Structure formats: structure tokens, C-alpha cells
């Protein structure tokens, strides 16, 4: 009976240490991409096989990972559902990981899980571009809500969404808008802020920026209400619906009436926007489609499809609800000035 090859045999074949072989399988992000490739090619040549659950580059594990920046944020619920729909259709399983809005934590999570999966969907990654490219050298990667050169990306039409929001508010008569910003490390936040300034200039609308100093959650938005109540803008555009919902609830607690005193627009169209009172006007993004498409692209890459860093832009639309209306007179609209 032939002896089954071991990692020591792979190490000799690849010309590296056994510990390097072990790291290449268990913590791919800690091994140089060229070295990892040499290890896996050597393993193929001598017929080395790992336990199926641990996997390796080029081997089937039947698992795709999706890493989200904050699993408690309702925004990711539909994305994960879409991803789950697609992996089930393809006969795979989905591994969901939470990065807690931290680039270093996200990288550590990926290093621990990369050997278990055939590819990774990164939803709103907070890692640096170089860190993302390093992961992409190890396994197929698709980015959601962010663009990185030479990486497959899926984004919503942020510029159009912001334009629709500002056009809506300007059409109601608002001449001043405050942007309740997202995380400083968010690519999406930067794109939306740039788009807001551009369209505001075109429409002669004044804009200001309010940096929350925390994660883009309902609680953070609620905590901003005191600052917003003394703001001079008659309308707010929130980075996401969670912030928008928190702002509305916080303002209501202070006796500021939405939309009579200030109009609020969110972004994403999560489920809670419909049950809020007043229901939140927002920019609807196809979140479920984004999750499903991200998984489909990862599986295509894992099957050998070539990636040339293509970016898919998904459409958005304005959903007008009850949180916006024409502004009151300036003396009243500048609420507690």
C-alpha cells in the first residue's frame, strides 16, 4: 500500500519548510502569494490531499464566505439572504462573518476562514486596497459596495441615488441640506459626499456635513438628534437608512416634528423604513440582488472565469414616503437657532 503524502513531502517538493506549508493551508493571508502557489502546485504534483473541510486553493469545499462590516446593521440582512439564495441554488453552503466595522479585524477573520472556502464576497470592506488585493491572490474575491482596481466589484449607482434625493428635496423647496455621514473608511461615503456636493452646486443648494463619530447605526443616529435640532438646514440626507431612522426617532423625542420641521431622506430602503412613523423617504438599492450576484460571480471565478476587474453598477430609485415635505418659512424652519 502506497504511503499517503504528508506536508513534509510537500515541503520538500516545494523547497520550503513544513511550517510554511501548514500556514499556506490554514492561514493563507500570512504567506506570500508566489510561495502559496508553489506549495499548492507541489501538492498537486505529489497527490497531497487535505481534509475536505479545510480545503485549499483550487479544491472544492462547497462553501462560499460573505464578510459584512456590521452584522447587526439591517442593511446586510437582504444582502445575506440574496447570497444564501444563490449558494443554495448552486448546491453550496454560505459562511457568514462579521468584521465589526474594523479593517484589521476583517483581515484577521478572512485569514482564519480563507482555507475553508472557495471564494469570498466582501460587503462594504473596510480593509485597504492592498489587503483586498492580497486576499484576491489567494481566492476568488468579489467586492460589494466598493471599487478596487483589478478586482470584480458590484456597486449601486450612488451618484444617481444622491442626485434623485437632492432633486426631490430641491423640488419641494429646500435650499439647505445636511449630510449625515458614514464611516470615514467607507468608500461609499466618499462617493456619496462627492456626488452631493456636485449636484448641490448644480441646483444652487447649500450643503453641510455632519460626521457622527460612530458606526452608522440607529443608535448613532439617535444620539445626533441634539446637534441636528440646532442645525440650520431644513433637510437631511443620511448615509444610510439606519442613521436616518435613528435621527427621526431622536428628533421626535426632542419635540422636533418630521417632516414639518425638517425633512429626512435615507439610503438603501431597508425593511424598517416602511414601519417607521413617519415612513422614511429613501433611495432604494437592490440589496438582495447584490448578494446573489456577488456569490454568482465568486462561483464563476472559482470555476475558472477570468477577472479583468469589471465593475457592475446596479440601478437605484427614489421611494417617496412621509418623511419629506416642503420647508416652513425660514424663521420657523431654523428650528432652535
C-alpha positions as CSV (number, residue, x, y, z in Angstrom):
1,X,0.0,0.0,0.0
2,X,1.4,3.4,-1.0
3,X,2.1,5.8,1.7
4,X,-0.1,8.9,1.7
5,X,1.9,12.1,1.1
6,X,2.3,14.4,4.1
7,X,3.0,18.1,4.4
8,X,6.7,17.2,4.8
9,X,6.7,15.7,1.4
10,X,5.0,18.8,0.0
11,X,7.6,21.0,1.8
12,X,10.5,19.0,0.1
13,X,8.8,19.2,-3.3
14,X,8.2,23.0,-3.0
15,X,11.5,23.7,-1.4
16,X,10.0,25.4,1.7
17,X,9.6,24.5,5.4
18,X,6.8,22.3,6.7
19,X,5.5,25.2,8.8
20,X,5.2,27.3,5.6
21,X,3.1,24.6,4.0
22,X,0.9,24.5,7.1
23,X,0.4,28.2,7.1
24,X,-0.4,28.2,3.3
25,X,-3.3,25.9,4.1
26,X,-4.5,27.3,7.4
27,X,-3.7,31.0,7.2
28,X,-3.2,31.9,3.5
29,X,-3.1,35.6,4.1
30,X,0.2,35.2,6.1
31,X,2.0,33.5,3.2
32,X,3.4,35.3,0.1
33,X,1.2,34.6,-2.9
34,X,4.0,33.2,-5.0
35,X,5.1,30.9,-2.2
36,X,1.5,29.7,-1.7
37,X,1.1,29.0,-5.4
38,X,4.4,26.9,-5.3
39,X,3.1,25.0,-2.3
40,X,-0.2,24.1,-3.9
41,X,1.3,23.2,-7.2
42,X,3.8,20.9,-5.4
43,X,0.8,19.3,-3.5
44,X,-0.9,18.7,-6.8
45,X,2.2,17.0,-8.3
46,X,2.6,14.5,-5.5
47,X,-1.1,13.9,-4.9
48,X,-1.3,15.5,-1.4
49,X,-4.9,15.9,-0.2
50,X,-6.2,17.9,2.8
51,X,-9.3,17.2,4.9
52,X,-12.2,18.5,2.7
53,X,-13.4,20.9,5.4
54,X,-10.1,22.8,5.4
55,X,-9.8,23.0,1.6
56,X,-7.1,24.8,-0.4
57,X,-6.8,26.9,-3.5
58,X,-8.3,25.1,-6.4
59,X,-10.1,22.5,-4.3
60,X,-13.8,22.2,-3.8
61,X,-15.0,22.9,-0.3
62,X,-18.7,23.6,-1.2
63,X,-18.6,26.8,0.8
64,X,-18.6,30.5,-0.1
65,X,-17.9,33.2,2.5
66,X,-19.6,36.6,2.8
67,X,-17.9,39.1,5.2
68,X,-20.0,42.0,6.2
69,X,-18.8,45.1,8.0
70,X,-21.5,45.0,10.7
71,X,-23.9,42.0,11.0
72,X,-26.2,44.0,13.3
73,X,-26.9,46.5,10.6
74,X,-30.3,45.7,8.9
75,X,-28.7,46.8,5.6
76,X,-26.9,43.4,5.4
77,X,-29.9,41.3,6.0
78,X,-31.2,41.3,2.5
79,X,-27.6,41.0,1.1
80,X,-27.1,37.9,3.1
81,X,-30.5,36.5,2.1
82,X,-29.6,37.0,-1.6
83,X,-26.2,35.3,-1.1
84,X,-28.0,32.4,0.7
85,X,-30.5,32.1,-2.2
86,X,-27.7,31.8,-4.7
87,X,-25.5,29.3,-2.8
88,X,-28.5,27.1,-2.2
89,X,-29.4,27.2,-5.9
90,X,-25.8,26.2,-6.7
91,X,-25.6,23.4,-4.1
92,X,-23.1,25.3,-1.9
93,X,-23.2,26.5,1.7
94,X,-22.7,30.0,3.0
95,X,-20.3,31.1,5.7
96,X,-21.2,34.5,7.2
97,X,-18.5,36.5,9.1
98,X,-18.7,39.9,10.9
99,X,-15.9,42.4,10.7
100,X,-17.4,44.9,13.2
101,X,-16.5,47.9,11.1
102,X,-12.8,47.2,11.5
103,X,-10.3,46.7,8.7
104,X,-7.8,44.8,10.9
105,X,-10.5,42.6,12.4
106,X,-11.8,41.9,8.9
107,X,-8.4,40.8,7.7
108,X,-8.0,38.5,10.7
109,X,-11.4,37.0,10.1
110,X,-10.5,36.3,6.5
111,X,-7.2,34.8,7.4
112,X,-9.0,32.3,9.7
113,X,-11.6,31.3,7.1
114,X,-9.9,31.6,3.7
115,X,-8.8,27.9,3.7
116,X,-12.4,26.8,4.3
117,X,-14.0,28.4,1.3
118,X,-13.8,28.5,-2.5
119,X,-14.3,32.3,-2.6
120,X,-15.2,35.4,-0.7
121,X,-17.8,38.1,-1.1
122,X,-16.7,41.3,0.8
123,X,-19.6,43.5,1.6
124,X,-18.5,47.1,2.3
125,X,-15.0,46.1,3.1
126,X,-13.0,48.4,5.5
127,X,-9.7,46.8,4.5
128,X,-7.1,48.7,2.5
129,X,-6.9,48.2,-1.3
130,X,-3.6,46.3,-0.9
131,X,-5.1,44.0,1.7
132,X,-8.0,43.2,-0.6
133,X,-5.7,42.5,-3.5
134,X,-3.7,40.1,-1.3
135,X,-6.8,38.2,-0.5
136,X,-7.8,38.1,-4.2
137,X,-4.5,36.5,-5.0
138,X,-5.4,33.6,-2.6
139,X,-9.0,33.0,-3.5
140,X,-11.7,34.4,-5.8
141,X,-13.0,37.7,-4.4
142,X,-15.9,39.9,-5.3
143,X,-16.4,43.3,-3.7
144,X,-19.9,44.8,-2.9
145,X,-20.3,48.5,-2.3
146,X,-16.7,49.4,-3.2
147,X,-14.4,49.7,-6.2
148,X,-10.8,48.4,-6.2
149,X,-8.7,48.3,-9.4
150,X,-8.3,44.8,-10.9
151,X,-11.0,43.3,-8.6
152,X,-14.5,42.2,-9.5
153,X,-16.9,44.8,-8.0
154,X,-20.6,45.3,-7.6
155,X,-21.9,48.7,-6.6
156,X,-25.2,50.6,-6.7
157,X,-25.5,53.8,-8.6
158,X,-24.6,56.0,-5.7
159,X,-24.2,59.2,-7.8
160,X,-27.7,58.8,-9.3
161,X,-29.2,57.9,-5.9
162,X,-27.8,61.1,-4.4
163,X,-29.0,63.1,-7.4
164,X,-32.5,61.8,-7.1
165,X,-32.6,62.6,-3.3
166,X,-31.3,66.2,-3.9
167,X,-33.7,66.8,-6.8
168,X,-36.6,65.6,-4.7
169,X,-35.7,67.9,-1.8
170,X,-34.9,70.9,-4.1
171,X,-38.2,70.3,-5.9
172,X,-40.0,70.6,-2.5
173,X,-38.3,73.9,-2.0
174,X,-35.4,73.0,0.3
175,X,-32.3,75.2,-0.3
176,X,-30.1,73.7,2.5
177,X,-29.2,70.1,3.2
178,X,-27.1,68.5,5.9
179,X,-25.4,65.2,5.0
180,X,-25.3,62.8,8.0
181,X,-22.1,61.0,7.0
182,X,-21.0,57.4,7.2
183,X,-17.7,55.8,8.4
184,X,-14.5,57.5,7.4
185,X,-13.2,54.3,6.0
186,X,-16.2,53.8,3.8
187,X,-15.7,54.0,0.0
188,X,-19.4,54.5,-0.4
189,X,-19.5,57.5,2.0
190,X,-16.8,59.3,-0.1
191,X,-18.7,58.7,-3.3
192,X,-22.0,59.9,-1.9
193,X,-20.4,63.1,-0.4
194,X,-18.7,63.9,-3.6
195,X,-21.9,63.4,-5.6
196,X,-23.9,65.5,-3.1
197,X,-21.6,68.5,-3.5
198,X,-21.7,68.2,-7.3
199,X,-25.4,68.1,-7.6
200,X,-26.0,70.7,-4.9
201,X,-23.8,73.1,-6.8
202,X,-25.7,72.5,-10.0
203,X,-29.0,73.1,-8.2
204,X,-27.8,76.0,-6.0
205,X,-28.4,74.1,-2.8
206,X,-26.3,74.7,0.3
207,X,-24.8,71.5,1.8
208,X,-23.1,70.8,5.1
209,X,-21.6,67.6,6.5
210,X,-22.2,66.1,10.0
211,X,-19.7,63.4,11.0
212,X,-21.4,61.1,13.6
213,X,-18.1,59.8,15.1
214,X,-19.5,56.3,15.4
215,X,-20.8,53.3,13.4
216,X,-23.8,54.1,11.0
217,X,-26.4,52.6,13.3
218,X,-29.9,53.6,14.6
219,X,-28.3,54.3,18.0
220,X,-25.7,56.6,16.5
221,X,-28.4,58.5,14.5
222,X,-30.5,58.8,17.7
223,X,-27.5,60.3,19.5
224,X,-27.1,63.0,16.8
225,X,-30.6,64.5,17.3
226,X,-29.4,67.2,19.8
227,X,-26.9,68.5,17.3
228,X,-29.3,68.3,14.4
229,X,-32.0,70.2,16.3
230,X,-29.8,73.2,16.3
231,X,-28.8,72.9,12.6
232,X,-29.7,75.5,10.1
233,X,-30.6,73.0,7.3
234,X,-34.3,72.3,6.5
235,X,-33.5,68.8,5.2
236,X,-31.2,65.9,5.9
237,X,-29.7,63.2,3.7
238,X,-28.5,60.3,5.7
239,X,-25.6,58.0,4.6
240,X,-27.9,55.0,5.3
241,X,-31.4,54.3,6.5
242,X,-30.2,53.2,9.9
243,X,-28.8,56.7,10.6
244,X,-31.9,58.2,9.1
245,X,-34.3,56.2,11.3
246,X,-32.2,57.0,14.4
247,X,-32.3,60.7,13.6
248,X,-36.0,60.7,13.2
249,X,-36.6,59.0,16.5
250,X,-34.2,61.2,18.3
251,X,-35.7,64.4,16.9
252,X,-39.2,63.2,17.8
253,X,-38.0,62.7,21.4
254,X,-36.8,66.3,21.4
255,X,-40.2,67.6,20.1
256,X,-38.9,68.3,16.6
257,X,-41.5,67.1,14.1
258,X,-40.5,65.3,10.9
259,X,-41.2,66.4,8.2
260,X,-42.9,69.6,9.4
261,X,-39.7,71.0,11.0
262,X,-37.1,69.0,9.0
263,X,-37.3,66.6,6.1
264,X,-35.2,63.4,6.2
265,X,-34.1,61.1,3.4
266,X,-32.3,57.8,3.9
267,X,-30.4,55.5,1.6
268,X,-30.9,51.7,0.9
269,X,-34.7,51.1,1.6
270,X,-34.3,48.5,4.4
271,X,-37.5,47.0,5.8
272,X,-37.6,49.3,8.8
273,X,-38.1,52.4,6.6
274,X,-41.7,51.3,6.0
275,X,-42.7,50.7,9.6
276,X,-41.2,54.0,10.9
277,X,-43.7,56.7,11.6
278,X,-43.4,58.8,9.5
279,X,-42.3,56.3,6.9
280,X,-38.9,57.2,5.6
281,X,-38.3,58.6,2.1
282,X,-35.2,56.8,0.8
283,X,-33.2,55.7,-2.2
284,X,-33.9,52.0,-2.8
285,X,-31.0,49.8,-3.7
286,X,-31.4,46.2,-4.9
287,X,-29.7,44.6,-1.9
288,X,-30.9,41.1,-2.3
289,X,-29.8,41.1,-6.0
290,X,-26.4,42.4,-4.9
291,X,-25.8,39.5,-2.6
292,X,-26.9,36.9,-5.1
293,X,-24.9,38.4,-7.9
294,X,-21.8,38.6,-5.7
295,X,-22.0,34.9,-5.0
296,X,-22.7,34.0,-8.6
297,X,-19.6,36.0,-9.7
298,X,-17.4,34.3,-7.0
299,X,-18.5,30.9,-8.2
300,X,-17.8,31.8,-11.8
301,X,-14.3,32.9,-10.8
302,X,-13.8,29.7,-8.8
303,X,-14.8,27.7,-11.9
304,X,-12.2,29.4,-14.0
305,X,-13.8,32.6,-15.4
306,X,-11.3,35.4,-16.0
307,X,-11.5,38.5,-13.9
308,X,-10.4,41.8,-15.5
309,X,-11.6,44.0,-12.7
310,X,-15.0,44.6,-14.1
311,X,-17.5,46.7,-12.1
312,X,-21.2,46.0,-12.2
313,X,-23.4,49.0,-11.4
314,X,-26.9,48.2,-10.1
315,X,-29.8,50.7,-10.5
316,X,-31.4,52.7,-7.7
317,X,-34.7,54.6,-7.4
318,X,-36.3,57.2,-5.2
319,X,-39.1,55.9,-2.9
320,X,-41.1,58.9,-1.7
321,X,-42.8,58.4,1.7
322,X,-43.9,60.7,4.5
323,X,-40.6,62.0,6.0
324,X,-40.3,64.8,3.5
325,X,-42.4,67.8,2.7
326,X,-41.9,71.5,1.6
327,X,-40.0,73.5,4.2
328,X,-41.7,76.0,6.5
329,X,-40.8,79.7,6.5
330,X,-37.1,80.3,7.4
331,X,-38.0,81.8,10.8
332,X,-39.8,78.6,11.7
333,X,-37.7,76.1,9.8
334,X,-34.5,77.3,11.6
335,X,-35.9,75.4,14.5
336,X,-34.0,76.2,17.7
337,X,-31.5,78.7,16.3
